Amino acid sequence: MLIEELLKRHNPELTAVAVSKGPGSYTGLRIGVAAAKGLCFAHDIPLIGIETTFHMAIGAEQRNPGHEFYVPLIDARRLEVFTAIYTPGGGTKEPIQAVILDEQPNFFPSTSLYVGDGVAKSKTLLSGTFIDDTYPSAADMATIAWDRLQQNKVDDAAYFEPFYLKDFIAGKPKSAF
């Protein structure tokens, strides 16, 4: 209903829909991708999936240029993060993966700028520059999505799936008492 209200109020001419494809919260990814696919099918427009860590790194570089590496840290509970290591301009030094911070401290270069909701638990284990309270942003996806649309690098909405990185494991329901 919120999406419908926004479309009515702003009356945009949609040419494509970009969605953060993961990694990230299982439920958040499912909801975001389902909404994006619904808009694409309803308006007969392309879908553009963008890796969460990639658009976080690009946004971090735009706001904080001059670092050797850009490292998004997405909290994956306990001491684990979903991460990747990017060079300026979006090059990949290390691909997206789940890393347990205290088991692989040498994985991360000390010349990195770290961003994301995993920063708080990482500060005592890693060295580099940290920016607290940064999250995935649609604004950071806009330029990437536009570039991909111009190059016709779009996804097939019918077969597009979120990138979970890890399998979903349901927990035991908590007692209401």
N, C-alpha and C positions, 0 to 999 in steps of 0.2 A: 504494500500500500504506500509506503514511503517513496519507493522508486516511481510509482505511478504519479504521485503528487509532485515530485520533482520534475518529471517529464512534462506534466501539464503546466506547471508554473514557469518553467524556463523554455519550453517548446524548442529543444535543440534538434538539429538535424543530425541524427546519429549515423556515422559512417562505419563505425566499428566499436567493439567493446574490448577493453583490456582488463585482464584479471591477474591478480597475483596467484601463481599456480603452485606455490609451495617451495620449500618446506614451511611448515607452520602447524598451527592447531588443526587437528583432524576435523573438528566440527566447523571451525571458521572457514577452512578451505572448502568443505562440502557446500556450505551455504553460499559462499562467494561465487564458486564455480557454477552452482545451480542457477543463481540469479543471472550471471553473465550469459550462460547458455540460453536461458529463457528469453533474454533480450535479443540475443542474436537470432534465434529462431523466429521470434515475433516480428522483427524488423528486417529479416533476411539480410543480415550484415555479418562480416567476419568477426571471429574471435581471435584475440591475441593474448596468449599466455606468457607471462614474464616471471622468471624465477625470482622469488622473494629476496634472496640474498643479493642477486644481481642489481635489482633496482634500489635496494638499500645502499649498496656500495656506490652506485652512480650518484645517488642523492648526497651521500656523505662527501664524495669528492667534489661535487658542485659547491657545497657549502664550506668545505675545508680543504682547498687544494694544497698540494705540496707534500703529501705524504708518499712514502714508497709503496705502502700496501694499504688496502681498505678491507677491513674484516668485519662483516656483520656477524653478530652473535645472537641467535634466536634461542631463548630459553626452552630447553627440552626436558626440564625437571632435574632434580638433584644436581650433579655437577656436569651434566651433559648439555651441549649446545649443538644446534644445527648451524653450520658455518661453511664458508668458502673463503679463499684468499684471492683478492683481485689487485691488479696493478692499475695505475692511472689509465683512464680511457676504457676500462672494462675488460682488460685482458685477464685471463684466469691463470693464477699461479697454482692454486689447489682447487679441485672441484668441490661441489657441494657434498658434505658428509656430516655424520653425527660424530662428535668428538667428546670424550670424557676429559674434562679439563685437567684433572690431576694425574691422568695417565699419559698424556701427550703434551707436556708443557713446551717441548722443543719444536712442536708443529708450527707454532706461531712466531713469526719474525718480530723482534723487538722494535722494529721501525714501523709498526702498524698503527693505524687509527682504527679503534674498535667502536662499533655502534650497535645498538639493539637492546632488547630487554634482557639479554644475557650478560650485559656489561657489569652489573652490580656484583654478581657472584664471581666474576672473572678478575677483578682488580687485584686481588691478593695473590693470584696464581700466574698472571701474565705481566709482561712489561710492554710499554708502549703508551700511546695517548688514548684516553677513554672519553667518550661523550655519552653521558647518562640520558635516559628517558627518550630514546629515539625509537621510532616504530616504523613499520612499512607504511608508505604514503602513496596515495594515488597521484599526487603531484609529481613524485619522483618517477612514476611510470609513464607520464604523458609523452615526454620526448622520445623515450625508447619505443613506445607504442606507435607514435607517428612515423618514426624511421622504419619500423618493421612493416607498417601498412604501406608506405611508399615503395618498399622493396617486395611487396606481396609475400612477406614471411608471416603468414597467418596460420592458425590452427583449424582443423576440421572440428567444428563444434559438436558434431554427432559423436565423435570418438574421443574427444578431449577428456582427460582425467586429471585430477589434481596430483601433484608430486608430493606424496606423503613422506618419503624417505624411509620411514619405519612403519611397520604394520601396526594397525590399531589393535590395542589390547584393552578389552573392556574390564573395568574394575568391578569389584563387588559393590552392590548397592549399599549405601549407608543407611543405617537404621534411622527411622524417623523419631525414635525415642531416646 
